[in-house]
């Protein structure tokens, strides 16, 4: 296995050269395991069954056998929708201090929207497809403008609301599929 700095540079170079990406999207940590006979593994939840297709394709090419190596770069989506890491839990020997409130994690739709709203390609697509909504929000920075357009489209107050609202989730899936088709049409 490669050193993480080296793998990041190799991934960046591969993306820059136009190589195909296996998966772009959000996943949610379902669990992890470390055992003497099974090794270390992480289980991730995908946003929907459609996201699983790229992994099915990988195993189909290898005679329905898993075990393909994948280069991965992951960042945590924090409760405030920024990227980073949550502070590590204090060790047993350290004083704990005041208890922190428990905050429900954002769901996969929210995470997808947070990432997309930061992407210039998504911002440009939103401005082109929904020009009236885009012009309605007067922000100098495109990211908060994209966020407001998405909130209007999905009829929610926060992107965190999408995963728990059936109608908003349907609107989200329509938006996600339309954007995916746009991206596919750009690839020649």
Kinemage of the C-alpha trace (Angstrom):
@kinemage 1
@onewidth
@group {chain A} dominant
@subgroup {mainchain}
@vectorlist {calphas} color= white
{ca unk a 1} P 0.000 0.000 0.000
{ca unk a 2} L 1.172 3.515 -0.793
{ca unk a 3} L 1.870 6.367 1.591
{ca unk a 4} L -1.212 8.631 1.865
{ca unk a 5} L 0.561 11.705 0.411
{ca unk a 6} L 1.772 9.664 -2.559
{ca unk a 7} L -1.651 8.146 -3.207
{ca unk a 8} L -3.281 11.587 -3.056
{ca unk a 9} L -0.852 12.910 -5.688
{ca unk a 10} L -1.455 9.849 -7.872
{ca unk a 11} L -5.241 10.253 -7.558
{ca unk a 12} L -5.004 13.963 -8.413
{ca unk a 13} L -2.878 13.192 -11.472
{ca unk a 14} L -5.276 10.468 -12.639
{ca unk a 15} L -8.291 12.777 -12.300
{ca unk a 16} L -6.438 15.554 -14.126
{ca unk a 17} L -5.578 13.204 -16.993
{ca unk a 18} L -9.247 12.383 -17.577
{ca unk a 19} L -9.204 8.790 -16.323
{ca unk a 20} L -12.580 7.332 -15.376
{ca unk a 21} L -13.663 7.599 -11.790
{ca unk a 22} L -15.361 4.581 -10.257
{ca unk a 23} L -17.484 6.554 -7.782
{ca unk a 24} L -18.084 10.195 -6.928
{ca unk a 25} L -20.503 10.869 -4.139
{ca unk a 26} L -21.198 10.616 -0.484
{ca unk a 27} L -21.242 7.606 1.752
{ca unk a 28} L -22.135 7.246 5.393
{ca unk a 29} L -20.066 5.217 7.838
{ca unk a 30} L -22.096 2.184 8.893
{ca unk a 31} L -19.419 0.533 10.986
{ca unk a 32} L -15.910 -0.843 11.172
{ca unk a 33} L -14.336 -4.087 12.288
{ca unk a 34} L -10.867 -5.321 13.146
{ca unk a 35} L -10.273 -9.019 13.692
{ca unk a 36} L -7.298 -11.353 13.653
{ca unk a 37} L -8.697 -13.559 10.879
{ca unk a 38} L -10.792 -11.108 8.836
{ca unk a 39} L -8.502 -8.097 8.984
{ca unk a 40} L -9.613 -4.486 9.186
{ca unk a 41} L -12.666 -3.383 7.251
{ca unk a 42} L -15.069 -0.485 6.999
{ca unk a 43} L -18.739 -0.713 5.973
{ca unk a 44} L -20.262 2.274 4.192
{ca unk a 45} L -23.864 3.049 3.275
{ca unk a 46} L -24.451 4.403 -0.222
{ca unk a 47} L -27.173 6.988 -0.876
{ca unk a 48} L -29.264 4.570 -2.960
{ca unk a 49} L -29.171 1.303 -4.924
{ca unk a 50} L -28.224 3.181 -8.099
{ca unk a 51} L -24.891 4.155 -6.501
{ca unk a 52} L -24.082 0.463 -6.114
{ca unk a 53} L -23.945 -0.136 -9.885
{ca unk a 54} L -20.356 1.040 -10.276
{ca unk a 55} L -19.230 -1.569 -7.735
{ca unk a 56} L -21.265 -4.296 -9.424
{ca unk a 57} L -19.540 -3.393 -12.685
{ca unk a 58} L -16.116 -3.806 -11.037
{ca unk a 59} L -16.843 -7.329 -9.865
{ca unk a 60} L -18.539 -8.313 -13.153
{ca unk a 61} L -15.327 -7.504 -15.058
{ca unk a 62} L -13.378 -9.837 -12.763
{ca unk a 63} L -15.645 -12.862 -13.044
{ca unk a 64} L -17.935 -11.747 -10.201
{ca unk a 65} L -15.033 -11.690 -7.746
{ca unk a 66} L -14.423 -8.819 -5.332
{ca unk a 67} L -11.015 -7.667 -4.162
{ca unk a 68} L -10.279 -4.798 -6.545
{ca unk a 69} L -8.003 -2.132 -5.072
{ca unk a 70} L -9.496 1.358 -5.052
{ca unk a 71} L -7.733 4.634 -4.380
{ca unk a 72} L -9.900 6.598 -1.961
{ca unk a 73} L -9.928 10.138 -0.609
{ca unk a 74} L -12.606 10.844 2.000
{ca unk a 75} L -13.506 13.888 4.033
{ca unk a 76} L -16.019 14.075 6.838
{ca unk a 77} L -19.048 16.332 6.358
{ca unk a 78} L -19.487 18.038 9.724
{ca unk a 79} L -22.792 19.054 11.301
{ca unk a 80} L -22.280 22.637 10.119
{ca unk a 81} L -21.897 21.237 6.563
{ca unk a 82} L -18.197 22.112 6.385
{ca unk a 83} L -15.492 19.538 5.730
{ca unk a 84} L -13.021 18.457 8.361
{ca unk a 85} L -12.666 16.124 11.303
{ca unk a 86} L -14.566 15.939 14.525
{ca unk a 87} L -12.358 16.163 17.597
{ca unk a 88} L -11.139 12.828 18.905
{ca unk a 89} L -12.874 11.441 21.982
{ca unk a 90} L -10.939 12.041 25.198
{ca unk a 91} L -8.883 9.121 26.463
{ca unk a 92} L -9.969 7.408 29.673
{ca unk a 93} L -7.139 9.121 31.570
{ca unk a 94} L -8.211 12.633 30.429
{ca unk a 95} L -10.879 14.672 32.235
{ca unk a 96} L -14.078 14.733 30.207
{ca unk a 97} L -15.513 18.160 31.134
{ca unk a 98} L -19.057 19.156 30.219
{ca unk a 99} L -21.135 16.793 28.126
{ca unk a 100} L -21.633 17.905 24.532
{ca unk a 101} L -25.113 17.872 22.993
{ca unk a 102} L -25.828 14.976 20.662
{ca unk a 103} L -26.414 16.222 17.120
{ca unk a 104} L -28.000 13.976 14.530
{ca unk a 105} L -25.666 13.447 11.563
{ca unk a 106} L -26.589 14.783 8.172
{ca unk a 107} L -27.928 12.245 5.725
{ca unk a 108} L -26.587 11.322 2.297
{ca unk a 109} L -28.809 13.772 0.384
{ca unk a 110} L -27.611 16.641 2.557
{ca unk a 111} L -23.984 15.622 2.105
{ca unk a 112} L -24.429 15.408 -1.685
{ca unk a 113} L -25.956 18.881 -1.769
{ca unk a 114} L -23.232 20.413 0.390
{ca unk a 115} L -20.524 19.073 -1.904
{ca unk a 116} L -22.320 20.004 -5.128
{ca unk a 117} L -23.046 23.583 -3.979
{ca unk a 118} L -19.284 24.106 -3.637
{ca unk a 119} L -18.553 22.887 -7.175
{ca unk a 120} L -18.313 25.510 -9.939
{ca unk a 121} L -19.743 23.063 -12.516
{ca unk a 122} L -22.867 22.535 -10.405
{ca unk a 123} L -23.176 26.265 -9.752
{ca unk a 124} L -22.976 27.022 -13.477
{ca unk a 125} L -25.526 24.308 -14.243
{ca unk a 126} L -27.948 25.709 -11.643
{ca unk a 127} L -27.569 29.219 -13.070
{ca unk a 128} L -28.247 27.919 -16.591
{ca unk a 129} L -31.194 25.633 -15.742
{ca unk a 130} L -32.833 27.892 -13.132
{ca unk a 131} L -31.866 31.450 -14.160
{ca unk a 132} L -34.772 33.167 -12.353
{ca unk a 133} L -33.936 31.476 -9.053
{ca unk a 134} L -30.239 32.144 -9.555
{ca unk a 135} L -30.828 35.859 -10.140
{ca unk a 136} L -33.296 36.049 -7.221
{ca unk a 137} L -30.476 35.505 -4.729
{ca unk a 138} L -27.949 38.304 -4.726
{ca unk a 139} L -24.756 36.843 -3.297
{ca unk a 140} L -21.318 37.767 -4.499
{ca unk a 141} L -20.053 34.237 -3.811
{ca unk a 142} L -21.604 31.452 -5.908
{ca unk a 143} L -21.628 28.850 -3.116
{ca unk a 144} L -24.243 30.545 -0.872
{ca unk a 145} L -26.239 31.434 -3.987
{ca unk a 146} L -26.255 27.768 -5.057
{ca unk a 147} L -27.317 26.791 -1.521
{ca unk a 148} L -30.272 29.216 -1.612
{ca unk a 149} L -31.347 28.014 -5.075
{ca unk a 150} L -31.259 24.401 -3.856
{ca unk a 151} L -33.287 25.310 -0.744
{ca unk a 152} L -35.897 26.997 -2.974
{ca unk a 153} L -36.022 24.063 -5.390
{ca unk a 154} L -36.397 21.490 -2.649
{ca unk a 155} L -38.712 23.707 -0.564
{ca unk a 156} L -36.779 23.261 2.677
{ca unk a 157} L -35.154 25.624 5.188
{ca unk a 158} L -31.892 23.660 5.421
{ca unk a 159} L -30.189 20.983 3.354
{ca unk a 160} L -30.247 18.846 6.523
{ca unk a 161} L -34.064 18.731 6.223
{ca unk a 162} L -34.009 16.892 2.892
{ca unk a 163} L -33.272 13.393 4.198
{ca unk a 164} L -36.227 13.467 6.592
{ca unk a 165} L -38.811 14.961 4.224
{ca unk a 166} L -40.334 12.562 1.680
{ca unk a 167} L -41.388 15.296 -0.786
{ca unk a 168} L -38.061 17.092 -0.516
{ca unk a 169} L -36.275 13.773 -1.059
{ca unk a 170} L -38.284 13.195 -4.253
{ca unk a 171} L -37.398 16.684 -5.470
{ca unk a 172} L -33.765 16.027 -4.533
{ca unk a 173} L -33.692 12.783 -6.535
{ca unk a 174} L -35.127 14.618 -9.551
{ca unk a 175} L -32.410 17.284 -9.212
{ca unk a 176} L -29.662 14.675 -8.727
{ca unk a 177} L -30.730 12.656 -11.786
{ca unk a 178} L -31.000 15.787 -13.957
{ca unk a 179} L -27.517 16.868 -12.895
{ca unk a 180} L -26.100 13.370 -13.510
{ca unk a 181} L -27.565 13.441 -17.037
{ca unk a 182} L -25.958 16.836 -17.571
{ca unk a 183} L -22.578 15.451 -16.497
{ca unk a 184} L -22.980 12.385 -18.723
{ca unk a 185} L -23.775 14.591 -21.710
{ca unk a 186} L -20.486 16.439 -21.185
{ca unk a 187} L -18.419 13.237 -21.391
{ca unk a 188} L -17.614 12.320 -24.976
